[in-house]
C-alpha cells in the first residue's frame, strides 16, 4: 500500500474529491483518506508517480511517506 501526505486535504469534501480522482486510475483497488491527519493510503498495481500526478491534476499536492 502506498502512503502519502496531502497537506490540502482538510475535510471530508476534499477526501471525496481525491477518491473521485483516484477511482478512475487503472490499477487502484482501495483508497483510504484520513483528512484530520492529512494522510492518504492507496492500494493496487499503480506507481506513486501516477498517484501524485493524478492528485496534482485534481488540485492537491502530495508527497510519499514511509
Residue pairs with C-beta under 8 A, 6 or more apart in sequence:
1 30
1 41
1 42
1 43
2 41
2 42
2 43
2 46
2 48
2 51
2 64
3 39
3 40
3 41
3 64
3 65
3 66
4 39
4 40
4 41
4 42
4 48
4 51
4 52
4 55
4 62
4 63
4 64
4 65
5 38
5 39
5 40
5 62
5 63
5 65
6 14
6 18
6 33
6 38
6 39
6 40
6 55
6 60
6 61
6 62
7 38
7 61
8 14
8 59
8 60
8 61
9 15
9 18
9 33
9 35
9 38
9 40
9 60
10 35
10 38
11 35
12 35
14 35
14 60
15 33
15 34
15 35
17 58
17 59
17 60
18 31
18 33
18 40
18 55
18 58
18 60
19 31
19 33
20 58
21 54
21 55
21 57
21 58
22 28
22 31
22 42
22 51
22 54
22 55
23 31
25 46
25 50
25 51
25 54
26 46
27 44
27 45
27 46
27 50
28 42
28 43
28 44
28 46
28 51
29 43
29 44
29 45
30 41
30 42
30 43
30 44
31 40
31 41
31 42
31 43
32 40
32 41
32 42
33 39
33 40
34 40
34 41
39 65
40 62
42 51
48 64
51 62
52 62
52 63
52 64
55 61
55 62
56 62
